[in-house]
């Protein structure tokens, strides 16, 4: 993930849905921060998205857990994410509330 023009930062995705994600990082993001994510999925595909920090809380081991809402998908990433979620039975229920 990259915040503004700062260096790349590593983090771990805890939860993901079609509308956003929650991740753990040693960096404390502020509400409203825009972050670029390049995410590797379990199916050997990747997605690139912009997301806005919605909330941050203290996590385990001194890390921070931040919830992000996706704001822009790049290079077909939205379709890749949807196909990934549709193919994974554990993620099948992770839909946006407004999605039919």
N, C-alpha and C positions, 0 to 999 in steps of 0.2 A: 504494500500500500504506500501511497505517496501523498503527502499533505502539502498543497501549494507547490512551490518549487524546491522544497526540502528534499533531503535524501530519502531513498527507499527505506521503509520500516517493515519489519516482519511482524506477523501476528498469526493467531490461530482462529479460524472460524468455528464458533460454537453452534450456531443455528443459522440456517439460511432459508429464505422463502422467495417467492417471486417478487416480493416488494422490498426486500432488504435483508440484512444480516446482523448478527451479533457476533462480535469478535473480542478476543483477549489480546492485549498488547501492553508493553511496558510504557507506551506513550499515552499521556492523558489528553484526549481530544476534548474540545469545548463544543457545546451545543451550537449547531450552525456551521461547523467546520465542513468544508467540502474535501473529500478524499477520493483519489483515483485508486481503484483496486484492480489488480491482475490476479485472478483466482484460478488455481488448478483444481479441477474437479476429479472425483474418484474414477471417472470413466476415461481418463487421459485427455480430456478436452479442457479448454480454459475459456474464461470469460473476462472481459474488461469492461468496467463500469465506473461511473462517478456516483458517489453517494454522499448524503448529508448526515452528519452526526445528530441524532435525536436525543440521546441521553448517555451519560457515562456514570459508572459506579465503581467502587473499589471491588476488585476481584480477589482471587486466591493468590497467595505468594507475592503480594505487593503489586500485581498487575492491575490493569484497568479493563473493565468490560464496557464496550460501547455498542449501542444500537444504531444502525445506519439505515436510512431509506434510500433505495436506488433512485437516481434522478436522470441518468443517461446511460444507455447501453451502446457499446461500440461493436462494429464489424459482425453483426449477426449474433451477438452475445445473448440477447434476450431469447431468441429461438433455441439456442444451445442450452440455456438454463431451464427453459420450459421442458425441453425433451429430456434433460437429465432428471428433473423432478418427476415427470410422468413415468419414467422407466424405473424409478426407485420406489418400491412399495413403502419404505419407511418415510418417504417424503411426500407421498401422495396426498396427505392431508394438509400440507403446507401451502395453502392457496391464499391469495389476497381475499379479504372479506367481500370485496365488490365483484369478485370473479364468479361466474356461473359454474 
